[in-house]
Amino acid sequence: MLVALTDPIDPAGEAVLRAAGHEVQLPGREGQDALLARAQAVVVRRKLPDDLSARAPHLLAAVRQGVGVDMIPVEDCTAHGVLVANVPGANADSVAEFAIAQMLAVARRAETMHEELLAKGWDIARSRSAAAFELRGRTLGIIGVGAIGTRLAEIAGTGFRMRVLGHRRGSGAMPPGVERAELETLFAESDFIALACPLTSETRGLVSAPRIARMKPSAWLLNLARGPVVDGAALLDALRAGRIGGAALDVYDEQPLAPDHPLRALPNVILTPHVAGLSAEAVERMSTGAAEEVVRILAGDRPCSFINPEAWEASRARRAALGHTAEEAAA
C-alpha cells in the first residue's frame, strides 16, 4: 500500500514501512493533494486539509509523527472511518530537556555573555552575572502533566530542587513531587510557567489576559505546546509593558514566525522555531513509532495509541468498501 509523508521522516521509520511491503512517497512535483488522492495512509508532520477524507478517498490511516493531533482533522476522519493515531511520549525527554535549557538561558544568560565577551569585552560580559540566579528553590508551574510534563517535573524537582506545581484535566494523582494547583494559584505563584498541554477547545486561549495579569513581574512563560494556547495579543501587551519577566516561545499562532512580527523586536523574549521535540533521538523514536502504527492499521489491527476508537466500526466498513481485508494486507 502507499504511505504518504507530508515531510521527510527518519530513515529508520521509512525502513519499517518498506520492510512491511509498503511504498513510501513524499509529495514531490505532483503536490500533496495528488499524493493524498492515491494514499492508503499518511504520516503527518504538518497541517492536513480539513476535508481530508474527500481529498484522500482511499485513506485508512492518518498517524501523527509526534503527539499533538491538531494537525489532523480528527472529526472528519472519524466520520469517514479513517483511523488516527500518534506516538505519545516519544519526544518527552527532548521537550523536557529543552524547557530546562530555556530556564537556564533565562537564569544565567550564557549565550548573551558569549556574544558580549566577543563583541564588547570581558568586563561588560561579566557584568551580566549581576542578574544571574539559581533555579533551586524557584517554583515551576506545569500546565499539562502528561508524558512531557511528568519528565519535566522530574528533572526540575529532583535535579534542580525546584518546587513544582501541576495542573491537568481529571482528578488522578499527580506524579511524585508535583503539587496539584488550580490555574489561578499556579499563575500567581510560579517563577516559570511551562505549557505542555494539547491544543483543544478547552485549552485554546487558556493563557488569557486575566491569567497573565496574575503572574509575578519576574515570571517567565514557556510555550512548548501550541501558539493558540496563549492569547497572543495579551502576552504581547504584557511583554511590551514589562509586566512579566519574559516569554520563551517555541510555537506561534502562525508558523513560520513572520519576519515583521512584533515579538522579534522585544528584548525579553527567547524565540525558537518549533524545535523542542527535535533531537536526533526523539526524531528516530517518533518516526519509527509512527511507522509501526501505520503498519498495524494497514494490517487491519488497532493502533496502540488510538485517538478515535469510535471510528473502528466505520473503518471496517471503509476497508471492505475499498476492497481491503486484514487477510489481504497480511498476504
N, C-alpha and C positions, 0 to 999 in steps of 0.2 A: 504494500500500500504506500501511498505518497504522503510523506510528512513534510509540511511546510514549516520553514523557520522565518519568523519575522526579522530576525537578526542572527548573525553567526552565534553558535554555541561552542563550548569547549569540545575539542576533538574526541575526548572520552565519551561525551554524550552522543556524538554522531556515530561513534563505533558501536554503542549499544543498539542504536536504531538499525544500523546496517547489518549487524550480526543477527538481528531478528528478521532480516529479509526485507526491510522497508527501504524505499527510495527516499532520499533526503534532498530538499532543494531550498535555496534562497530565492527571493523574488527575481533578481536579475533584471534583464531588459524587459521581460514581459510585465513586470509590476506585480504588486501584492495581490490585487483583485483577481488577476488572471490565474495566479498560483493558487489562491484560496478556492477558486472555482473548480479546481481539479483535486484538491487535497482531501484525504480522509482524516488527517489530524494536523494540528498546528501547535508548535512550541512558541510561547508568547513572551516577547520582551518589549513590546511597545503596544500602544492602544489599538485595539481592533475596532472595526466599524460596529455601530450599534445594531445594524441589521445583518449581523454575521451569517445567520442561517440562510438568509436569502442569497447572499453572495457566495456561500460555500455549501451548495446543495448536497455534497457527498460527505460532509464533515461528521465525524463521530466523536472527536475529542479535541478539546482546547485546554492545553496544560501550560500553566504559568511557570516559567523558569524563575522561581522566587516565591514570595509569599503573597503580596497584595494582588488580589484578583480584580481590582478596579479597572484594569486594562481589558478585561473580558466582559462582554455583555451577558452576564450570568442569567438574567431573566429570559432573554431571547434564547439562549442555549437550552435552558430548562424547558421552555415551552415547546422546543422542537427536538428534544431528545439528544442533544449534544452534551456529553459528559465533560465536566470541568473539574480539574484537579490542580494542586500546587505542591510545593515542596517546603513545608514549614520547618524552620529550624536549621535549614541548610546553610544559611548565612548569619546565624545568630552570633557566632564568635566574631565574625568580621564586623558586623554593625556595632556590637557592644564595644569592641576594642576601638572602633572609630569614635564612638561617643566619648570614651576616656581620653582619646587623643585631643578631641575638641576641648574638653575641660582643662587638660594640661596646657593647651595652647593659650587659653584664657588666663590661667593661673600663673604661667611662667613666661610666656611670650618669647620662646626660644627662637622662633623663626624671625620675629621682628628684630631681636638682638643680633642675630646673624647678619641681617641686611644692614643694620645700622653700624655694626662693627666694621664692615667692609666699606660702607659709604661715608660714615661720619666720624668713625674713630672709637677707640676703646672707652673713653670716659662717657660719651653720650650713650653708647650701647649699654654700658654697665649701670647707668642711671635708671634704666628700665626696671632693675631689680627692686627699686623702692616700692613698686606697686605689686610685687610678687606675693603670692600667698600659697599655703598648703591646702590640699584637698581634705586632709584629715580633719574630722570634726565638722565639716560643711555638710549641708543637707542636700541630697539629691532626690527630686521628685520624679517618679517614672509613671507616665500615663500609657497604659498598655503593658501589663506584666505577663506577656506570653513568653515564647522562647527567647526572644531578644531581650525583653525587659528583665527576665529572670537572670540571664547571663550577665547583663549589665549590673544588676543589683549585687550579684555575687562578687564581681570584680571590685565594685565601688565599696561595698561593705566590708568584705574580708580583706581585700588587698590594700585599700586606702583608708579603711576605718571611717568611712563616711556614714552618716545617718541616712537611711533610705526610706522614703515614703512611696507607697504604691497605690495606684488607682486602676481598677479594671472592672469590666462588667461581671455580674454574677457575685455570689456570696462565698465562693470557695476560698479555702485557706490560702494566704499569701506564702510565698517561698520563705525559708528561714531568713531572719534578719530584716525583713521588709515589714514596715508598719502600714496597715491599711489606712488610707486617708481619703476623705471627701475632697472633691476638686477645690473647693474654696480654701480648705486648710492647706492643701498641697501647694497651691499658688502663693499663698501668703507666707509659708514657712520655708520654702525651698530656695537654695542658693543657685541651683541648676535645675531646670525642668526639661526632661528628655521625653520627647514624643515618640512612642514606639507602637502606636495603635494603627489598625487598618483604617482606611477611608471608607466610611459608611454614612448612611443618612443621619446616624446619631452623632458621629464624630466630625462631620463637616461643620466648620466654624466653631469647634469646641473651644479653641483658644480665642475667646471673644474679647471685646474691649473691656467689659467689666472685670473679666478674669485677669487680663493683662494689668489692669489698674491695681489689682491686689498684690502684684509681685513686688519684691523688695527693690529698692532703687539700684542695688548692685547685682541683682539676679540676671542670669542668662537663660535664654530659651534655646534648646537644641532640637531642631526638627529633623528627625530621622524617618518620619512616617510619609506623609504626602502633603503637598503645599496647601490644599484646601482645608486641612485640619485647622489651619490658622486663619483668622481674619487678617488678611494681608494689609489692608488699609489701617486697621487699628495698630498692628505691630509697627508699621512704618511711622505712624504718628508718635508712638512711644519712643522709638529709636531716635527720631529727629529731635524730640524734646528732651532726650536724656532721662526719661522717667524710669528706664530699666538699664541694667548694665550693658546688655547687648544681646545679639542673637547669632548662633552658629547654624546656618541653614544649608542643608544638603538637597532639599527639594523645594519646588516652587509651584505656584498656581499654573504657570505656563512654562514649559521646558522646550528648548534651552532658554536660559535667562536672557531677556532682550538686552542688546548692547547699551541701550539708553535707560535701563531700569534704574529707578532712583536708589535702590539698595546698593548699587555699585559705588555710589558717592559717599556712603556713610563710613565713618571711622570705627564704629562699634559693632561691626558685623564680621563674621568669617563665612565666606561663601565657597561652596564646593559643588561640583556638577553631578549630583546624584551618584555618588561612588561609595557610599558607606558599606555596601554589601559586596563590593567588587574586588576582594582579594583573590589571588590565584587559586587558593584552596577552596574558597566559597564558590567561585565560578564553576570549578570542576564538580563540586558536590551538587550544585543546583542543576547543572547540565545533565549529569548522569541521573539524578533523581527525576528530572522532568522526562528524560528519555525512557526511563523504566516505567513511569506511569503511562506514557503513550503506548508502550509495548503491551502493558496489561490491558488497557482499554481496547486496543485493536485486536487483541486475542479473545475478546469477549468477557474479560474479567473486570471486577470492580477495582477502581484505583485505591491505593492506600489512604491518600488524603483526598477524600471525596467532598467537593464543595457543594454539589447539588444532587444528593442521593435521591431526592424526589423525582429526578428525571430518569431513574433507572428503567422503569417500565416503558416509558416513551422511547428510550434508547433501544430497547429490544425491538420495538415496532419499527424504528428507523432503520436498524440493521437489516431487518427482514425485507423492508421495502427496497433497500439498496442492494439486496442480494448477498449480504454478508452474514455468516454464522460463525460461531466460535470454532466449529469444526473446520470450516473453510480457512479461517485465519491461521489455524494451527497446522494445516496441511502443507 
